[in-house]
Amino acid sequence: MRHGATAPLPARARRVGRPVRLSVAVSLSFLAGGLVAVAPPASAAGEWSVVANPNPVGGQSSGLNAVSCPTVSRCFAVGASGDHSILAEHWNGTSWSVVPGGAGLTGTESPSLVAVACASATSCFAVGDYYYPPFPPNAVAVRPLVEHWNGTRWSVMTRPVPAGARDAVLSGVSCHSTTSCFAVGYYARPGAGVQTLVERWNGSRWSVMKSANWSVSFLTGVWCPGAASCYAVGGVSNSTTVDPTAFVEHWNGTSWSIVPSPDPTRSTQSALARVSCPSTDNCFAVGESSAGEMFKTLVEHWNGTRWSIMTSPNPAAKQAFLSSVSCPSTTSCDAVGYYYAGRATRTLVEHWNGASWSITATPNPSGAAHAELNGVSCHSPSSCFAVGSRGNARGDGTLIERRA
């Protein structure tokens, strides 16, 4: 199934202390410690296992942010490498291998790919951002990045920047076909705060679209279940100093508009990271919410008429987050993320069986001081890949897990 540093950003915009730079709300959380280590219970959703995958030479601080599986034997995962380059890996049905990323980023710093969508095995789009030194005044300091897979190689594409923007980031992408893709993110103009960014691929070029905003708004994930229907999710705040709440907007084939979405009761912060729609009237979005320092998983559902908060489980710890979701059918979704056990992070997977969400047992690599899942793609209810990072004091490396 297809799927889909800036100034100033909302609080907790980028993950602190991790080698892989993630976009807003892929993790909006503070790092925290001193939590009780309690392993999550298992469910009957299927067994996950760690899959061997390579790390690039010199990439002691590498990680994967997203994955897309257009077929059961073809998957593409993207992220960033510790040698300050982008990272792309490919699954051929048997094993994972590193695929060279696109050229054309000479002179840039810390490029990172954070989302990928494949309309077919020979057409994938990956988006992210990079720093462009020396950060001249009133110029773009952070720029959006788009790469395309043509079946043979990845290449950097020309990508527009909103007029007057100092910083611009793309953090989500979805392709309904090889000639129809939407990428979402956010940008900042001096004195204007953070605003949503939507760009569209028409088969020939990318162009900036007019998107909906309310005060300080940002988008992190998008899914297009139809040619004239897309849902984008993220967060919104009434100022740059106030924590955001969940934000959703919809493309009806003509324009983008804000769709009311609920905020968890007594939540001081909430944001949606990713969305997946098995049909035009059935979507699931995941993220996080907090009451003070208590961060919990957040799942919202679109029934064709309105968004509502679903009951989602949490490990017996104070901090748990969902980073991505993939729904191959209306009765099967897998959401991935992580939770804290003491000062360490552990992988988290939750499964929707059509009636309720439950925690699925997932392995953590032996010897890893932390392990996190950032992206997931399920080609079918019985075939999923999840990607992320794992590491210890010696450095971080990529992590891939599979349910088959």
C-alpha positions in Angstrom: 0.0 0.0 0.0 1.3 3.5 -0.9 1.9 6.0 1.8 2.9 8.1 2.5 15.3 24.1 12.2 13.7 26.6 11.7 13.1 29.9 13.3 11.3 30.0 15.5 9.7 26.5 15.8 7.2 25.4 18.3 8.7 24.1 21.6 10.2 20.7 21.4 10.3 20.9 17.6 13.3 18.6 17.1 14.4 15.6 19.1 17.1 16.4 21.5 20.3 14.3 21.8 19.6 12.0 18.8 21.9 11.8 15.8 19.0 11.6 13.3 17.3 15.0 12.9 13.5 14.5 12.8 10.9 17.0 11.8 8.3 18.6 14.1 6.1 16.1 16.0 7.8 13.0 14.7 8.9 13.5 18.3 7.8 16.7 20.0 8.8 15.4 23.4 11.3 16.4 26.0 13.8 13.7 26.8 13.1 12.5 30.4 14.6 10.0 32.8 14.0 8.4 36.1 11.0 6.4 34.9 9.9 2.9 35.9 11.1 0.2 33.5 8.0 -2.0 32.7 7.9 -4.0 29.5 4.6 -3.8 27.5 2.4 -6.8 27.3 2.0 -8.9 24.2 -1.0 -9.1 21.9 -2.1 -11.4 19.2 -1.3 -9.1 16.3 1.7 -11.2 15.2 5.4 -11.6 16.0 8.0 -8.9 15.2 11.6 -9.7 14.7 14.8 -7.7 14.2 16.0 -7.9 10.6 19.7 -7.7 9.7 20.5 -4.5 7.8 23.6 -2.6 6.9 25.0 0.6 8.3 27.0 2.9 6.0 30.8 3.0 6.4 31.6 5.8 8.9 28.0 6.1 9.9 28.4 5.4 13.6 25.4 7.7 14.3 23.0 6.6 11.6 19.2 6.0 11.8 16.2 5.5 9.7 13.1 7.7 9.8 10.6 6.3 7.4 9.8 3.3 5.1 7.5 2.6 2.2 6.7 -0.9 0.7 5.0 -0.6 -2.7 5.1 -4.4 -3.0 5.6 -7.3 -0.7 9.2 -7.8 -2.0 10.1 -4.1 -2.4 10.6 -1.6 0.4 12.6 1.7 0.6 13.8 3.2 3.9 15.3 6.6 4.4 17.1 8.5 7.1 20.5 10.1 7.8 24.0 8.9 8.3 26.6 9.9 10.9 29.0 11.0 8.1 26.6 14.0 7.5 24.9 12.5 4.5 21.5 11.1 3.7 20.8 7.4 4.0 18.6 5.2 1.8 18.2 1.4 2.1 16.3 -1.1 -0.2 14.6 -4.4 0.5 14.6 -6.8 -2.4 12.5 -9.5 -0.8 15.5 -11.2 0.7 17.8 -8.7 2.2 18.4 -5.0 2.9 21.2 -3.0 1.2 22.4 0.6 1.2 21.5 2.5 -1.9 23.6 5.6 -2.8 21.6 8.8 -2.3 21.2 11.6 -4.8 24.1 13.9 -5.6 23.9 17.7 -5.8 24.1 18.5 -2.1 27.7 19.8 -2.1 28.3 22.5 0.5 25.3 21.6 2.6 25.2 20.3 6.2 23.3 17.5 7.9 20.9 16.5 5.1 18.2 14.2 6.4 15.3 12.4 4.8 12.3 12.0 7.1 9.5 10.6 4.9 9.1 8.4 1.8 6.2 7.4 -0.4 6.3 5.0 -3.3 3.6 5.0 -6.0 5.3 2.0 -7.5 8.5 0.0 -7.2 10.1 2.3 -9.8 8.8 5.6 -8.5 9.4 6.8 -4.9 9.7 10.3 -3.4 11.6 11.1 -0.2 11.5 14.4 1.6 13.4 16.1 4.3 15.7 19.1 4.8 19.3 20.3 5.1 21.3 23.2 6.5 22.9 25.6 4.1 25.8 27.5 5.6 26.9 30.2 6.3 23.3 31.3 7.0 23.4 34.8 5.5 20.9 37.3 7.0 17.4 37.1 5.5 18.2 34.1 3.5 17.0 30.5 3.7 19.1 28.8 6.4 17.2 25.5 6.3 15.9 24.3 2.9 13.5 21.5 1.9 14.9 18.4 0.2 13.2 16.1 -2.3 14.7 13.0 -3.8 13.2 10.7 -6.4 13.8 6.9 -7.1 13.4 6.0 -10.7 13.9 2.3 -10.3 17.7 2.6 -10.6 19.0 5.5 -8.5 18.0 8.3 -6.2 18.4 11.9 -7.5 17.8 15.3 -6.0 14.9 17.2 -7.4 14.3 20.9 -7.8 12.0 22.0 -5.0 10.5 25.5 -4.5 10.7 27.6 -1.3 7.8 30.0 -0.3 8.6 33.6 -1.1 10.3 35.4 1.7 10.9 32.2 3.8 14.1 32.1 5.8 13.6 28.4 6.7 11.5 25.7 5.1 11.2 22.0 5.9 9.3 19.1 4.3 8.3 16.4 6.8 5.6 14.2 5.1 4.8 12.9 1.6 2.1 10.8 0.0 1.6 9.7 -3.6 -1.7 8.6 -5.1 0.0 8.0 -8.4 3.3 8.6 -10.1 2.0 11.9 -11.3 0.2 13.1 -8.2 2.1 13.6 -4.9 1.7 16.0 -2.0 4.5 16.9 0.4 3.8 18.8 3.6 5.9 20.7 6.2 6.3 24.2 7.5 8.3 27.4 6.9 9.1 30.6 8.8 9.3 34.1 7.6 11.1 36.7 9.7 8.4 38.3 11.9 5.6 36.1 10.7 6.1 32.9 12.7 5.7 29.3 11.5 3.2 28.5 8.8 2.1 25.3 7.0 3.8 24.3 3.8 2.3 22.1 1.1 3.9 21.3 -2.2 2.4 19.3 -5.1 4.0 17.1 -7.8 2.1 17.0 -11.1 4.3 14.6 -12.9 6.6 17.3 -14.2 7.5 19.7 -11.3 6.9 20.6 -7.7 5.0 23.8 -6.8 4.0 25.5 -3.6 0.3 25.4 -2.9 -1.9 27.7 -0.8 -2.6 25.9 2.5 -4.7 26.6 5.5 -3.2 28.2 8.7 -4.3 29.3 12.1 -1.8 31.4 13.9 1.3 29.2 14.3 0.7 26.0 12.3 2.9 23.1 11.1 2.3 19.9 9.2 4.2 16.6 9.6 2.3 13.9 7.9 0.0 13.5 4.9 -2.0 10.7 3.2 -4.0 10.9 -0.1 -6.6 8.1 -0.2 -8.1 9.5 -3.5 -7.1 11.7 -6.4 -9.1 14.5 -4.9 -8.7 13.8 -1.2 -5.8 14.2 1.2 -5.5 14.6 4.9 -2.5 16.4 6.5 -1.8 16.4 10.2 0.4 18.3 12.6 0.0 20.9 15.3 -1.2 24.4 15.9 -0.7 27.1 18.6 -1.8 30.7 19.1 1.8 31.8 19.6 5.4 30.6 19.3 5.7 30.3 23.1 2.6 28.1 23.7 2.7 24.3 23.2 0.7 23.1 20.2 -2.5 21.1 19.9 -3.5 18.6 17.2 -4.2 20.1 13.8 -5.8 18.5 10.7 -6.5 19.9 7.3 -8.1 18.4 4.1 -7.6 18.7 0.4 -10.9 18.3 -1.6 -9.4 18.5 -5.0 -9.6 22.2 -5.2 -8.4 23.8 -1.9 -7.1 23.0 1.6 -9.2 23.7 4.6 -8.9 23.2 8.4 -10.9 20.3 9.8 -11.9 20.4 13.5 -10.0 17.9 15.5 -10.3 17.1 19.2 -7.8 17.8 21.9 -7.3 15.3 24.7 -9.0 16.4 28.0 -6.6 18.3 30.3 -3.8 18.0 27.7 -1.2 20.8 27.8 0.2 19.7 24.5 -0.8 17.4 21.7 0.3 16.9 18.1 -0.2 14.4 15.3 2.8 13.0 13.6 1.5 10.7 10.8 -1.8 9.7 9.2 -2.9 6.7 7.2 -6.2 6.3 5.3 -7.4 2.9 4.1 -10.3 4.6 2.4 -11.5 8.2 1.9 -13.9 8.0 4.8 -11.6 6.1 7.2 -8.3 7.6 8.5 -6.1 7.0 11.5 -3.7 9.6 12.9 -1.1 9.1 15.6 1.0 11.3 17.8 1.3 12.3 21.5 -0.4 14.3 24.2 0.7 15.4 27.6 -0.7 16.6 30.9 2.3 18.3 32.5 5.3 16.0 32.1 3.1 12.9 31.4 3.4 12.1 27.7 1.0 9.5 26.4 0.1 8.0 23.0 -2.6 9.8 20.9 -4.7 8.2 18.2 -7.5 10.0 16.3 -9.9 8.5 13.8 -11.8 10.0 10.9 -15.2 8.3 10.1 -16.0 10.4 7.1 -17.8 13.0 9.1 -15.6 14.0 12.1 -12.4 13.2 13.9 -12.5 11.6 17.4 -10.0 10.4 19.9 -9.6 6.7 20.2 -8.6 4.8 23.3 -5.0 3.8 22.9 -2.9 1.8 25.4 0.3 3.0 27.1 3.1 1.0 28.7 3.4 1.3 32.5 5.7 4.3 32.2 5.3 8.0 32.2 6.4 8.7 28.6 5.2 7.0 25.5 5.0 8.3 21.9 3.7 7.2 18.5 5.6 8.3 15.5 4.0 6.6 12.5 1.0 4.5 11.4 0.2 2.3 8.5 -3.3 0.9 7.7 -3.6 -1.7 4.9 -7.3 -2.1 5.7 -10.0 -0.6 7.9 -9.5 -3.5 10.3 -5.7 -3.6 10.5 -3.3 -0.8 11.4 0.1 -0.8 13.1 1.4 2.2 14.9 5.0 2.5 16.0 7.0 4.6 18.4 8.9 4.2 21.7 8.6 4.6 25.4 10.9 5.3 28.3 12.2 2.6 30.7 14.4 4.5 33.1 16.6 6.7 31.0 16.5 4.2 28.1 14.0 4.1 25.2 12.3 0.9 24.1 10.4 0.1 20.9 6.7 0.4 20.9 4.1 -1.1 18.5 0.3 -0.9 18.8 -2.1 -2.8 16.6 -5.7 -2.0 15.6 -7.8 -5.1 14.9 -11.0 -3.3 13.9 -12.3 -3.2 17.4 -9.5 -1.9 19.7 -5.9 -0.9 19.9 -3.5 -3.2 21.8 0.3 -3.3 22.5 2.2 -5.8 20.5 5.5 -7.2 21.9 8.5 -6.0 19.9 12.2 -7.0 20.3 14.9 -4.6 21.4 18.4 -5.3 20.0 20.8 -7.0 22.5 23.1 -4.5 24.1 21.3 -1.4 22.9 20.9 1.3 25.5 18.1 2.8 23.5 15.9 1.7 20.6 13.2 3.6 18.8 10.8 3.0 15.9 10.2 6.1 13.7 8.4 4.7 10.6 6.2 1.8 9.5 4.7 0.5 6.3 2.4 -2.5 5.9 1.8 -3.8 2.5 -0.8 -6.2 3.9 -2.2 -7.0 7.3 0.4 -9.8 7.6 3.4 -8.0 6.1 5.0 -5.0 7.8 8.4 -3.3 8.2 9.2 -0.8 10.9 12.4 1.3 10.9 14.3 3.4 13.5 17.5 3.6 15.4 19.3 1.7 18.2 22.5 2.5 20.0 24.7 2.9 23.1 27.6 5.0 24.2 29.6 4.0 21.2 27.2 5.4 18.7 23.8 4.8 17.0 22.9 2.5 14.1 19.9 1.7 12.0 17.1 -0.6 13.3 14.7 -2.6 11.1 12.0 -4.9 12.4 9.6 -7.1 10.5 6.3 -8.8 11.0 5.5 -11.5 8.4 
